[in-house]
Amino acid sequence: MAGLTLDTIDILTPDLYVERGYPHEEWALLRREAPVYWYQRDNCDPFWAITKHADIITVSRQPGLFRSTQRLFVAINEPGVPPPEEALLRQLLNMNPPEHGAYRAVVSRRFTPAAVSKLAGHVQEIAAQLIEGIADREQCDFVTDVSAKLPLAVISEMFGIPRSDWEMMFRLSNAMIGATDPEYMRGGTIMEGLQQARMEFFEYFSQLVADRRKNPRDDLATALALGRVNGEEIPPFELLSYFALLIIAGNETTRNATTGGLYALMNNPDQWEKLKRDPSLNRTAAEEIIRWTSPVIQFMRVATADTELRGQKIREGDALALYYPSANRDEEVFEEPFKFDVRRHPNYHLAFGIGEHYCLGANLARLELQMIFREIAARMDCVELAGPISRMRSSFVGGIKHMPIRYKMRPKAA
């Protein structure tokens, strides 16, 4: 983009994410000229933009010096946005050691590689059903017909949520994560929409907790309902927040990676052909899709003391925004970082974060991506856009809300 300068770049206005997608040129400029950049504009509170792979690792591995707070991400100042001190949810993303580890341990065993591997057959079955479900058509909205359904089905089944309530989980997740997007706003101000979605989530999960305490099952809902932290029951606000976090994180980011992954394959037909010809590339392709899409754009940390990073003096109380998609295009880490390569290995992306906040559901997300793209590569002979894509209005979580595609399917194998 001609005329880009440090003084004029905009990496925060959500409308630009709708119009252009991720600001990769701006992030590249920052990596070259100001990898630790004091971003000060009229429409936001100032913060340090951290855009290099190594620096995000440095910050993430020092939770005592760079703390998580109630404010998850930096944003422009918009009418109706909750103030930083407003505790909409209190969950793992807001917590710091040792509290974070104690809460994470309540369900962490259900997301280990061994535990997730037991789900492989069922996840593949769901993926196959979804692709078969669009096989008798020539067009669909890939988001609403495929990519949104797989992770929502998997996490809902892990919780023991009945199928009749899945659509509500989808709607409320959108309302929470996409509160600044006109399609997902629920009337009134952004804050009012968030509070309404939270209230509905909490009412539903309160009933689920009561049921599981009376009738325990082998599911995530029971693990949380009966979970204890430091020998005590989880307080109600933290417990219901935990439910909301797992539902939202369990479907939003994987949905966006799946959609963005197919979009990348359509834009890179040579890589599409490689994946169709060689199913063994499924694992490396999934990692490349995660790197390429990087659904979580940024998380925020706050410095707890004066410190220094790349020669920049960071003051106690300063906010830092860790830009993961920028780190995942870092020229010092990735060979040809702007090339989508389903064979890329090794792939040291930070899309799942690093340190104690490493994504709890990373193993599950990998499995879901591997299974859905195995089915897509096996069944779709060709695929192309059938209309314009629609991106979410957010500088926190990036994603495509609608992606009409046209395709030809192979018959289902015997």
N, C-alpha and C positions, 0 to 999 in steps of 0.2 A: 504494500500500500504506500503510494508516494506521499512524502511529506510527514512521515511519522517522526515524532520527537518525544523525548521523555516528558516534556511539559504539556503535550497535547494528547497523549494516548489515553484511552478510556478502556479500562479492564473491568468495570464494575456495573455500568448501566445495563440492566437486564434486557431492555429493548434491543440493544445491539446483539445480544446472544440470540434473540429471535431472528433478527435480520441476517446475521452473518455466521452464526455458530460461534465456536470458540475463537478468541482473539489471538491466534497463534503467532501472527506477525508481531503483535505488540509484546507478547511474552518473549519472543526471540530477541527483540530489541532490548528488553530488560536483561535477559541472560547475558547478552554481549556487553552492555554498557552500564547497567546498574542492577546487578542480581539481588541486592538488598536495597530496595528503593522506598524512600519515604513518599507515599502516595497521598497527596493533599489536594483535595478538590472542594469546590463549594457545595457539592451535593452529598458529601459523606463526612464521617469522622475520619481523621487521618490514621494511616496504618503503614506498617512496613510490608511491602510485597516481596515475598520470598519465592524465587522462580527457579533456582538451581537444585538439582537432584541431591548433591552433597549437603547443601544447607538445610533442606527439608529433613534429611536424616539427622543432622546435628541438632536441630530444634526438637524434633520428635523424640529423640533419645535422652532429653533432659527435662522430664516433666516437673522437676522441682524448680527449675529456672524459667521454663515456659509452660505456664499452667493452662489447662482447659477451664473455661468458665461457662456460665449459663448462656452467654452469647456464643453461638456455634460458628458464625461466619460474619464477615464484613459485608455491608450492603449500603446502597444509597439511602438517603433519608427520604422516605415516602410517607404520605399521610396514612395514619392507621397502623403503622408498623409497630410491633410491640417494643417497649423500651428494653434496653439490655438486661435490666434487673428482673424483668417479668419471667417467672418460672413456668413456662408452658408445660414442659416435661422436665423431669429430673432423672437422667438415665446415664448409661455408660459414657456417652460422648461428653457429658458435662463433668464427669468425675475424674479425680486424680488419685495416685497411690497414697495410702494403701487401700482406700475405699474402693477404687476402681477394680482392683484385683479380687477383692472379696465378693463384689457383686457379679463380676464376670464368671467366677467359679460356679455360680448357681446353675448355669446351663452349659458351660463350656464343653463338657464331655459329650454333649449331643452334637457338637460341630467339629469334632476331631476327624482326621482323615479316615480312621477306622469306622467311626459311626456313620459318616457320610457315605462311605463306600457301600454300606448295606442298603442304601436307598437307590443305588445305581439302576437296578433293574426296573424299579417302579418309576423313576424319573424318565428313563428311556421310554417306558410304556406311555406315559403322559405326553411326551414329546411326539411320539409316533401318532397318537390319537389326534393331536392338534394339527399335524401336517395332513393326516388323512381327512380331517374335518374341512380342509379347504381344497381337497383334491378334485372335487367335482365342479370347481369354478375356475375361471381364468383370471380373476382379479379379486383382491381383498385389501383391507387395511391391515397391514402386517402387525401393527401395534395392538389394536384391539382384538384381532382374530388369533394372534399367535404369541407375540413376545410378552404381552401383559399377562397372558393366561398361565404360562408355565410356572414362573416363580410364585405367582399368587396361589396356584393350586398346591404347590409343594409346601410352602410355609403354612398355609391354612390346614393342610392335612397333618403336618407336624404338630400343630396346636390342637387338632381335633375339632376344628371349626366346621360345622356342616356346610355343604355346598350351597345351600340356599342363602347363606350369609356372605359368600365370597364377593359378590358384587358390592355389598356394603363396605367390606374391607378395602376394595379397590377404590371406591369413591372417597372414603375418609382418608386413605393414604394420599391420594391426589390432593385433597383439600389441605392436608398438613404440609406436604413437601412442596406443593405448587401454589402456595397461598397468594403469591403475587401475580399469578397467571390468570387472566380474565376468564378462561374456560373453566378453571377449577375454583375460582372465588365463589363464595356462597351468599353473596349479597352483603351490604354493609361495608365496613372497613376490613382491611386485612386482619387486624386484631380480632374483630368480631367473628370473622370466618374461622380463624384458628381456634378460638375459644369454643365455638359451636362444634367443630369437628372433634376437639379434645373431649368435650362433654359426652358426645355420642360414643366415642371410643371407650371412655371410662365407664359409662353406664353398661355397655356391652360386656366389657372385661370384668366388671364387678360381679355380674351374674355368672360369668364363666368361672371365676375364682370360687364363688360360693358353691357352685356345682362340683368342681373338682375336689374341694375340701370334704364334701360329703361322699362323692363317688370318684375316688382317684383312678386315673388310667395311666397307661404308659405313654404319655405325650408331653409336649412342651408346656402346655397349660398347667398340668399337674405339677411338673417340676418347678414352675414359678410359684404356683399357689402354695405349695408346701415348702418352698425354698427358705433357707435361713442364712442370714449374714451375721457373722460373729456370734452365732448361737441364738440369735433373735429372729422373729418373723420379720419379713421385709415390710417396712411401713407402707400404708396404702398408696400414698402418692407415688413413691418410688416403684412400687409393684405394678401399678397400672401404667406408669410411664415405660416400664420394662416391656410390657406387652405391646404397647404402641410402637416402641423402637423396633422390636423384632419384626412386627408386621410390616411397618413402613420400609425398613432397610431390607427386609426379606423379599420385597417384590419390586420396589422402585428402581434400584440401581441395576439389578440383573436385567430387568425389562429394557432399560435404556442401553445397556451393553449389547443385548441381543439385537435390538433395532439398529443401533449404530454399526454393529458387526456386519449385518446383511447389507447395509448401505455402503460400507467400505468394500465389501466383496463385489457389489454391483459396479462400483467405481474403479475396481481393479480386476478386470476380467481374467487376466493372467493368473492371479491368485485364486480366483474362483475355480478356474480349470484345474489348478494344482490340487485344491482341496477335494474336488469331485473325483479326481483320478486316484488320489492316495489318501484313504481314510486314516492312515497312521499319523497324518499331520494334525489330527483333531486336537491333540493336547497343545501343541505349539500354536496352532491357529487360535485356540481359546485365549491363550496368554496374550497373543498379539492383539486380539480384539479388545481385551481388557486394557492393554496399554494404549491402544489407539483411541478408544472411546473415553476412557477415564471419567466415568459418570459423576464422581464427586469432584467438583471444581476446586473447592477450597474449604479448609477448616481454619479456625482462628485460635491463636494462643495469645497469652498476655505475659509479658516479662515481669518476674517477681523481684528483680533487682537490676541495677545498672550492669550492662554487659556490652560485648562487642561481637559483631559478626561481619566478616569480610571488611574490617576496618571501619564499619559504621557503628557509631555509639548509640546503642539502644538503651532507653531509659526505663526505669521501673514504671510499670503501668502502661507502657506502649503496647499496642496491639500489633500482631503479626498475622498475615494471611499466607497460608502455605498453599501454593498453586500446583496441584498434582499433575494436571495435564501438561503444564510447562516442564516440570521435572521429567515427564515421560517423553519429551522431545529433546532432552538435553544432549547437545552435540558431543559433550565430553563422555557420555555414558553409552549412547546408542549409535551404532554405525548406520548412516543414512536414516536418521530419526523420522524423516517425513516420508519414508517409504513404508507402505503397508506390506508386510512380509509374513506369510503364514508359516514359513520355516524358521523364523527368527529364534535363535538360541545361542547363548543364554539371553534371557529377557528380564532385566533387573528393574521392572517397572515398580512404581509406588502407588498404583491405583488403589490398592487395599490399605495404604498407609504403612507405617512401620513403628516399632516400639510397642508400648503397652496398649495403644489404641488400634493396633492392627485389626483389620476387620474380622469380627467374630465369625461371620458367615462366609469367609473367603473360600473354604473348601466346597461348600454347597453351591456357591455361585459358579465356581469352575466346573463342577459336575453338570449343572444345568446348561451351561454354555456348550460343553462338549456334547451333551446328548441332543440338544436342539439342532446344532449345526451338523451333527452326524446324520440326522434325519433330513435336514434341508439338502445337504450334499447328495444324499442317496436318492431323493425323490424329485428334486427340481432340476429339470434339464436346462432351463433358462429362466431368467428373472430380470425385470427392469422396472423402473418407476412408471407408474400409470398416472401420475399427477404430482403436484408440488408437495414437499414435506412441510410439516408444521412443528416448529421447535418450541420447547417450554420457555416461558419468560422467567428466567432465574439465572443469577450469577453464583448460585450455590451448588445446585445439582443440574447437570446438563442432560437433555434428552430430547428425543423426537416424539411428539404426542401422536402424530398421525403420519403414516407412510403408505400411500396407496401403491400397490405393486401389481404387475401383470406377469403371468408366469405360465409355463407348461410343465406338467407333472408326468413322471414315469408311473407306470402301474406299480402297485405295492408288490414287493417281492413275496413269493410263496413262503 
